[in-house]
Amino acid sequence: MKVKSTSAKIGDWVFVLICVLISIICVVPMINLLAKSLSSTDYLVKNAVSLWPKGFNLDAYKTVLSDPKYIRAFFWTVFLTVVCTLVSLTMTVLCAYPLIFDKLKGRGVINIIITITMFFNAGTIPNYLLMQNLGLLDNPLVLILPSCLSVYNMIIMRSFFYGIPDSLRESAEIDGASFIQIMMKIYVPLSKPVMATLALFYAVGRWNGYSDALLYMKKTEFYPLQLLLYNIINNINSVEVATQEGFSSPGLTASLKAAIVMFSTIPILCVYPWLQKYFIHGVTMGAVKE
């Protein structure tokens, strides 16, 4: 058994220390928000809440959940996230799979065209006019179709497909399997790690997305949760201006802000533990093989 040198051990401890510091930087703000959301307004006014709730109460969460539109927006966003993730994974597989075949005519040109879209974008106004001409404005499909494929994620999927031995595909072709059968029975089952990773990417992106709804959607019943909470925080900020004149409670607005952030963050965080075992394997396997 090879013994690590002193310099290697020091390097490992430095790396661990850096990871711990980064973890603390990420976790402490969330703990602070959670503490504020569960604290009474009296302590928030005094700015006495740090990492532990003071004057424990659930008034802020009751305020957020007292209106049915929040519940409707929550379940609509859950539905939208699931649908978008499934559609995006399907489109990613269908785009990446043909590009691994050397005999695909124009494969090089297709790869160049697809890659260009990573660096160049038409802009907000042309995209808005495109959605208008396609009849997607105020249509729920505008929250699904325009962002159903990420080129970056497709490249990860394609690279993962390259790592699957060609002998498996060739043996299936000899047995008479079609391209679709090979994809469904060989490539997709072997790609669970990278598909779980990309599903997490797509799900988080859709859950946190609100700019597309802000630009293209006027029907409030189709507002995703993030846009609804964005509007709420804007209204709270407007109220805070009145606070200076004594018309509002600064502690209440701070508690509401914290509760709103926690309300929109906790559900998607619950997804990570289920996909964690696939995450590192999926990214590394899909990133290094070409």
Beta strands, then each sheet from edge to edge (+ up, - down):
end
